[in-house]
């Protein structure tokens, strides 16, 4: 019998980026697998064990942040 690891919402900071491993259906929305901020996901995703912590970032990739938004007002002439 395999062991299942479940992580509950209290283990995550509300602003922490986590990975949703499987599709999560709620009455109001369908959450596709991918990276989300923990505070954006419903409680059921944590209760069902669909959420995982992301591995720590190492080396030069720690310096990579979110891409900056395009500023359309400062186009070069």
C-alpha positions, 0 to 999 in steps of 0.5 A: 500500500502506497503512502499519500502525502497531503499538504494542507493550506496552513503549510503554505504562505498565502503569497507562495507560488505552488503547483497544482498537479491535477485539474480541480473542478469547483462549482464556479471555476475549473483550475488547470494544472500549473503554477498558482499563488496559494491564496488563489486556490480553493480549499478543496485543492489542498484537501484532495492533495492536488497541491505541491510545494515547488522545489527551491530555486538554485543558482542563477535562476534565483535571479529570474523574476516575473517578466516585466509588463510591456509599457506601450506608452514609451514606444521608440520613435 
